[in-house]
Amino acid sequence: MGIIDLVDQSAATALEHAAELQDHLKTAGSGATMAECRAEMHRLVGDIVSLRNAAELLKRAQHAA
């Protein structure tokens, strides 16, 4: 598995985790639990954006070589 595939797979896994958190948010009862889920979701979205950007840069570098 190449680095680009690994980055893409990591982003896909993070998206799955974000979907699970979103489902958990819908059923979260307490304010503390909801705040924790929101914070985790915010971190995951940042990670996903970073992974996708890294994958795109790697693809461009590979095609330019």
N, C-alpha and C positions, 0 to 999 in steps of 0.2 A: 504494500500500500504506500503510495506516494504522499508527500507532505500536503499537497493540495487536497487529496482525498481525505486525509486525516483531519484537516481543518474543517472541511465541509461536514464530515461525520460528527465532529465535535459540536459544530453549530446546530446540526439536526438534533443531537441529543439534548442540547440546551433548550431548543424550542420545545421538545417533548416535556422537559422538566417545567418549562414556563406554562405549558398547557395544564399540567397537573396542578401547579400552584394556582392557576386561575380557577380551576374546579374547586380547589380547597378554599379559596377566597369566597366563593359563592355560598359555602356551607359554614364558614367561620362564624362563630357566635360572639366571642369576646373581642373587645377592642384591641387588646394586646396581641392576640393571635392574628387578627387582621393586619395590624401594623407590621408584624414580623413578615407575613406573607407579602405585603406590598413592598417592603424593603428588599426581600429576596427577589421578587419579580423585577424590581428596578435594577438590581445587580445583574440579573440574568439577561435583561434586554441590553444592557451595556456590553456584556460579554458576547452576546450574539452579534451585535453590530461590529465589535472588534474582530470577531472570527470571520465574518463575511468580508469585511474590508481586507483582512489579511489574505484570505483566499483569492480575492480579486487581484490584489497586488502580486501574489505568487503566480497567478495565471498570466498576467501581463508580462511579468519577468520571464516566464517560461517561453511565451510566444515570441518575445523580443530576442531571445537567445538563438 
